[in-house]
Structures are given as C-alpha cells and as structure tokens.
Amino acid sequence: MFTKLSKCPFKQPIIKVLGKSYRPLRKSCIYGDIDIEYEYSGHCELPVPWNRTLSKIKSDVEKKTGFEYNFVLLNFYESGQAKIGAHKDDRPSLDQSVDNTQLWSLP
C-alpha cells in the first residue's frame, strides 16, 4: 500500500505562515470529491479524484467511524527532519463537530 500511495502526485506548494512565505519540508497531495477545495496557509488546492487505493481506505475508515469523508490530505515526509508541529485544522470549511486532529500514518 505504501508503494501505491508513494506514487501519488505530491507537491510542495508555497505557503504562508505568520505573514512569511516558504516551501514546507513535507510534500502533500489532496484527493477528494470534485465539488470541494481546501485552503490552508494562504494556499488553495483542488483535489485529485479518488483513486482505487484511496477509495478502499476511505470505505474501510467510513465503516469503522460511521462518518462519510469528502477529501483526504496526504503528507509525505522524506526524512526524520521533515515534520510539522502540533496544530488543529480549524478551517471554517471543516466540520468542527468531528475531531480532525487525528493523524493516520503508515508504518
């Protein structure tokens, strides 16, 4: 599964944090329904349509959680030096009744 996901079209967009622009150490890719967009740190992303692997993961997670999901943000960290600090995604477009602080990672 990791091999399949590592082939996703990851990018390193320029983002803004506290008024400064930079390219983060992590790469990211957003998959999801075609009628949404995701904005973070001054950057707006349109999702790539769900692929077979992510559709399967999405279905399994939905069955276990009882929630339906319309997008996923994948982060790829190439080394132990690339990381992100603890934070909560409090974007108005996110359902605040859902705990979106959970991070899922592959071993």
Residue frames as a rotation matrix with the C-alpha (Angstrom) as fourth column:
MET 1
0.571 0.821 0.000 0.00
0.821 -0.571 0.000 0.00
0.000 0.000 -1.000 0.00
PHE 2
0.364 -0.517 -0.775 2.86
0.187 -0.774 0.604 2.39
-0.912 -0.365 -0.185 0.82
THR 3
-0.679 -0.639 0.362 4.31
0.444 0.036 0.895 1.80
-0.585 0.769 0.260 -2.66
LYS 4
-0.133 0.723 0.678 0.97
0.960 -0.078 0.271 2.64
0.248 0.687 -0.683 -4.28
LEU 5
0.784 0.487 -0.385 0.49
0.591 -0.775 0.224 5.77
-0.189 -0.403 -0.895 -2.17
SER 6
0.013 -0.862 -0.506 4.07
0.327 -0.475 0.817 6.95
-0.945 -0.176 0.276 -2.75
LYS 7
-0.674 -0.225 0.704 3.16
0.726 -0.021 0.688 7.31
-0.141 0.974 0.177 -6.44
CYS 8
0.474 0.863 -0.176 0.54
0.826 -0.505 -0.250 9.97
-0.304 -0.027 -0.952 -5.70
PRO 9
0.178 -0.398 0.900 1.20
0.680 -0.611 -0.405 13.37
0.711 0.684 0.162 -7.35
PHE 10
0.419 -0.093 -0.903 2.80
0.839 -0.340 0.425 15.03
-0.347 -0.936 -0.064 -4.32
LYS 11
0.328 -0.294 0.898 3.73
0.447 -0.789 -0.422 18.74
0.832 0.540 -0.127 -4.50
GLN 12
-0.270 -0.412 -0.871 5.50
0.941 -0.306 -0.147 21.29
-0.206 -0.858 0.470 -2.32
PRO 13
0.402 0.480 0.780 3.39
0.675 -0.731 0.102 24.44
0.619 0.486 -0.618 -2.71
ILE 14
-0.772 -0.552 0.315 4.48
0.238 -0.710 -0.663 27.79
0.589 -0.437 0.679 -1.34
ILE 15
0.272 0.865 -0.423 2.50
0.794 0.047 0.606 28.52
0.544 -0.500 -0.674 1.83
LYS 16
-0.224 -0.275 0.935 2.22
-0.233 -0.916 -0.326 31.48
0.946 -0.291 0.142 4.21
VAL 17
0.337 0.252 -0.907 2.61
0.821 0.392 0.414 31.22
0.460 -0.885 -0.075 7.96
LEU 18
0.383 -0.098 -0.919 2.59
0.692 -0.629 0.355 34.33
-0.612 -0.771 -0.173 10.14
GLY 19
0.814 0.084 -0.574 3.00
-0.209 -0.880 -0.426 36.52
-0.541 0.467 -0.699 7.06
LYS 20
-0.216 -0.946 -0.244 6.07
-0.750 0.000 0.661 34.70
-0.625 0.326 -0.710 5.70
SER 21
0.778 0.428 -0.459 6.08
-0.628 0.534 -0.566 32.58
0.003 0.729 0.685 2.54
TYR 22
-0.357 -0.911 0.205 8.04
-0.855 0.408 0.322 29.37
-0.377 -0.060 -0.924 2.35
ARG 23
0.167 0.295 -0.941 8.07
-0.650 0.750 0.120 25.88
0.741 0.592 0.317 0.87
PRO 24
0.571 0.091 0.816 7.48
-0.784 0.357 0.509 23.29
-0.245 -0.930 0.275 3.63
LEU 25
-0.545 -0.830 0.116 9.75
-0.784 0.554 0.279 20.27
-0.296 0.061 -0.953 4.01
ARG 26
-0.406 0.469 0.784 6.81
0.164 0.881 -0.443 17.93
-0.899 -0.052 -0.435 3.53
LYS 27
-0.941 0.257 -0.222 5.12
-0.261 -0.129 0.957 17.17
0.217 0.958 0.189 0.23
SER 28
-0.511 0.825 0.241 1.35
-0.167 0.179 -0.970 16.95
-0.843 -0.536 0.046 0.07
CYS 29
-0.920 0.365 -0.141 -1.46
-0.075 0.189 0.979 15.73
0.384 0.912 -0.147 -2.15
ILE 30
-0.555 0.807 0.200 -5.21
-0.512 -0.142 -0.847 16.13
-0.655 -0.573 0.493 -1.78
TYR 31
-0.910 0.404 -0.097 -7.74
0.188 0.609 0.771 13.60
0.370 0.683 -0.630 -3.04
GLY 32
-0.701 0.698 -0.145 -11.47
0.100 -0.105 -0.989 14.04
-0.706 -0.708 0.004 -2.82
ASP 33
0.198 0.886 0.418 -14.85
0.810 0.092 -0.579 14.82
-0.552 0.454 -0.700 -4.29
ILE 34
-0.427 -0.461 0.778 -14.70
0.880 -0.410 0.240 17.16
0.208 0.787 0.581 -7.29
ASP 35
0.356 0.683 0.637 -17.03
0.498 -0.716 0.489 19.79
0.791 0.143 -0.595 -5.80
ILE 36
0.898 -0.073 -0.435 -14.70
0.385 -0.352 0.853 20.91
-0.215 -0.933 -0.288 -2.98
GLU 37
0.293 -0.897 0.332 -11.49
0.104 -0.316 -0.943 22.85
0.951 0.311 0.001 -2.49
TYR 38
0.680 -0.164 -0.715 -9.20
0.733 0.190 0.653 23.03
0.029 -0.968 0.249 0.53
GLU 39
0.476 -0.501 0.723 -7.43
-0.073 -0.841 -0.536 26.18
0.876 0.203 -0.437 1.64
TYR 40
0.806 -0.300 -0.510 -4.61
0.575 0.192 0.795 26.26
-0.141 -0.934 0.327 4.15
SER 41
0.084 -0.855 -0.512 -1.82
0.542 -0.392 0.744 28.72
-0.836 -0.340 0.430 4.94
GLY 42
0.061 0.006 -0.998 -2.75
-0.488 -0.872 -0.035 31.02
-0.871 0.489 -0.050 2.05
HIS 43
-0.861 -0.364 -0.356 -2.77
-0.493 0.422 0.761 28.18
-0.126 0.830 -0.543 -0.46
CYS 44
0.185 0.974 0.131 -5.85
-0.781 0.227 -0.582 26.71
-0.596 0.006 0.803 -2.17
GLU 45
-0.879 -0.471 0.079 -5.92
-0.360 0.762 0.538 23.14
-0.314 0.444 -0.839 -3.50
LEU 46
0.272 0.884 -0.381 -8.40
-0.961 0.270 -0.059 21.35
0.051 0.383 0.923 -5.72
PRO 47
0.086 -0.263 0.961 -8.48
-0.500 0.823 0.269 17.62
-0.862 -0.503 -0.061 -5.04
VAL 48
-0.749 -0.278 -0.602 -7.36
-0.642 0.529 0.554 14.87
0.164 0.802 -0.575 -7.39
PRO 49
0.335 0.924 -0.186 -10.27
-0.818 0.383 0.429 12.42
0.468 0.008 0.884 -7.93
TRP 50
0.355 -0.124 0.927 -10.25
-0.707 0.613 0.352 9.38
-0.611 -0.781 0.130 -5.62
ASN 51
-0.304 -0.456 -0.836 -8.13
-0.836 0.548 0.005 6.50
0.456 0.701 -0.548 -6.93
ARG 52
0.334 0.493 -0.803 -8.80
-0.165 0.870 0.465 2.80
0.928 -0.022 0.372 -6.26
THR 53
-0.422 -0.593 -0.686 -6.42
0.575 0.410 -0.708 2.53
0.701 -0.693 0.168 -3.29
LEU 54
-0.986 0.020 0.168 -7.73
-0.131 -0.721 -0.680 5.60
0.107 -0.692 0.714 -1.51
SER 55
-0.142 0.987 -0.072 -11.35
-0.767 -0.064 0.639 4.70
0.626 0.146 0.766 -2.28
LYS 56
0.175 0.124 -0.977 -10.79
0.276 0.946 0.170 1.38
0.945 -0.299 0.131 -0.50
ILE 57
-0.759 -0.500 -0.417 -9.15
0.552 -0.155 -0.819 3.07
0.345 -0.852 0.394 2.51
LYS 58
-0.783 0.527 0.330 -11.94
-0.552 -0.834 0.023 5.68
0.288 -0.164 0.944 2.57
SER 59
0.139 0.882 -0.449 -14.62
-0.468 0.458 0.755 2.96
0.873 0.105 0.477 2.56
ASP 60
-0.063 -0.249 -0.967 -12.91
0.615 0.753 -0.233 1.00
0.786 -0.609 0.106 5.35
VAL 61
-0.939 -0.326 -0.105 -12.48
0.292 -0.600 -0.745 4.13
0.180 -0.730 0.659 7.52
GLU 62
-0.523 0.819 0.236 -16.09
-0.700 -0.571 0.429 5.20
0.486 0.059 0.872 6.93
LYS 63
0.236 0.599 -0.765 -17.33
-0.022 0.791 0.612 1.78
0.972 -0.127 0.200 8.03
LYS 64
-0.280 -0.448 -0.849 -15.25
0.802 0.378 -0.463 1.92
0.529 -0.810 0.254 11.23
THR 65
-0.962 -0.213 -0.171 -16.00
0.272 -0.797 -0.540 5.55
-0.021 -0.566 0.824 12.15
GLY 66
-0.095 0.995 -0.035 -19.58
0.904 0.071 -0.422 5.96
-0.417 -0.071 -0.906 10.94
PHE 67
0.173 0.068 -0.983 -18.64
-0.127 -0.988 -0.091 9.22
-0.977 0.141 -0.162 9.19
GLU 68
0.664 -0.030 0.747 -18.51
0.734 0.218 -0.643 9.99
-0.144 0.975 0.167 5.47
TYR 69
-0.017 -0.786 -0.618 -15.44
0.284 -0.596 0.751 11.81
-0.959 -0.163 0.234 4.15
ASN 70
0.913 0.386 0.128 -15.16
0.243 -0.263 -0.934 14.03
-0.327 0.884 -0.334 1.08
PHE 71
0.653 -0.758 -0.012 -11.38
-0.353 -0.290 -0.890 14.56
0.671 0.585 -0.456 0.99
VAL 72
0.811 -0.529 -0.252 -8.07
0.519 0.451 0.726 13.48
-0.270 -0.719 0.640 2.42
LEU 73
0.725 -0.689 0.007 -4.82
-0.649 -0.686 -0.329 15.40
0.231 0.234 -0.944 2.75
LEU 74
0.830 -0.539 -0.145 -1.81
0.551 0.833 0.052 13.14
0.092 -0.123 0.988 2.32
ASN 75
0.722 -0.690 0.050 1.52
-0.687 -0.705 0.177 14.37
-0.087 -0.161 -0.983 3.66
PHE 76
0.818 -0.547 -0.179 4.82
0.438 0.794 -0.423 12.79
0.373 0.267 0.888 2.63
TYR 77
0.765 -0.623 0.165 7.85
-0.574 -0.543 0.613 13.32
-0.292 -0.563 -0.773 4.85
GLU 78
0.695 -0.509 -0.508 11.05
-0.260 0.481 -0.837 12.24
0.671 0.714 0.201 3.12
SER 79
-0.344 -0.866 -0.362 13.19
0.206 0.306 -0.929 12.24
0.916 -0.395 0.073 6.24
GLY 80
0.087 0.296 -0.951 13.07
0.975 0.169 0.142 12.48
0.202 -0.940 -0.274 10.01
GLN 81
-0.820 -0.443 -0.361 14.00
0.504 -0.859 -0.089 16.16
-0.271 -0.255 0.928 9.64
ALA 82
-0.740 0.634 0.223 10.75
-0.212 -0.535 0.818 17.00
0.638 0.558 0.530 7.84
LYS 83
-0.584 0.574 -0.574 7.95
0.810 0.455 -0.370 17.48
0.049 -0.681 -0.731 10.35
ILE 84
-0.222 0.596 0.771 5.04
0.005 -0.790 0.613 19.66
0.975 0.140 0.172 11.35
GLY 85
-0.957 -0.140 0.254 4.27
-0.230 -0.171 -0.958 20.95
0.177 -0.975 0.131 14.83
ALA 86
-0.590 0.788 -0.177 1.14
0.774 0.489 -0.402 20.06
-0.230 -0.374 -0.898 16.75
HIS 87
-0.911 0.359 -0.202 -1.85
-0.393 -0.905 0.166 22.00
-0.123 0.231 0.965 15.48
LYS 88
-0.299 0.886 0.353 -5.59
0.480 0.460 -0.747 21.83
-0.824 -0.054 -0.563 14.89
ASP 89
-0.911 0.069 0.407 -7.04
0.369 -0.308 0.877 22.39
0.186 0.949 0.255 11.44
ASP 90
-0.376 0.790 -0.484 -9.77
0.543 -0.235 -0.806 24.88
-0.751 -0.566 -0.341 12.32
ARG 91
-0.999 0.034 0.035 -10.69
0.014 -0.488 0.873 25.91
0.047 0.872 0.487 8.78
PRO 92
-0.430 0.903 -0.018 -14.32
-0.704 -0.347 -0.620 27.10
-0.566 -0.254 0.784 8.50
SER 93
-0.005 0.423 -0.906 -14.85
-0.919 0.354 0.171 24.57
0.393 0.834 0.387 5.70
LEU 94
-0.736 -0.297 -0.608 -14.12
-0.082 0.931 -0.355 21.64
0.672 -0.212 -0.710 8.04
ASP 95
0.403 0.895 -0.190 -16.87
0.008 0.205 0.979 20.06
0.915 -0.396 0.076 10.13
GLN 96
-0.363 -0.615 0.700 -15.94
-0.638 -0.384 -0.668 21.24
0.679 -0.689 -0.253 13.62
SER 97
0.521 0.599 0.608 -18.13
-0.853 0.392 0.345 18.57
-0.031 -0.698 0.715 15.26
VAL 98
0.921 -0.293 -0.257 -15.60
0.211 0.930 -0.302 15.97
0.327 0.224 0.918 14.08
ASP 99
0.612 -0.788 -0.062 -12.23
-0.140 -0.186 0.973 15.58
-0.778 -0.587 -0.224 15.79
ASN 100
0.967 -0.250 0.037 -9.96
0.066 0.108 -0.992 16.37
0.244 0.962 0.121 12.84
THR 101
0.457 -0.848 0.269 -6.77
-0.886 -0.406 0.225 16.29
-0.082 -0.341 -0.936 14.89
GLN 102
0.601 -0.206 0.772 -6.22
-0.062 0.951 0.302 12.58
-0.797 -0.230 0.559 14.30
LEU 103
0.068 -0.658 -0.750 -3.23
-0.984 -0.166 0.057 11.71
-0.162 0.734 -0.659 12.18
TRP 104
0.874 0.159 0.458 -3.13
-0.079 0.979 -0.188 8.43
-0.479 0.128 0.869 10.32
SER 105
0.156 -0.864 -0.478 0.24
-0.971 -0.222 0.085 7.16
-0.180 0.451 -0.874 9.23
LEU 106
0.894 0.016 -0.448 1.60
-0.184 0.924 -0.335 4.09
0.409 0.382 0.829 7.56
PRO 107
0.745 -0.653 0.137 4.47
0.054 0.264 0.963 2.25
-0.665 -0.710 0.232 9.25
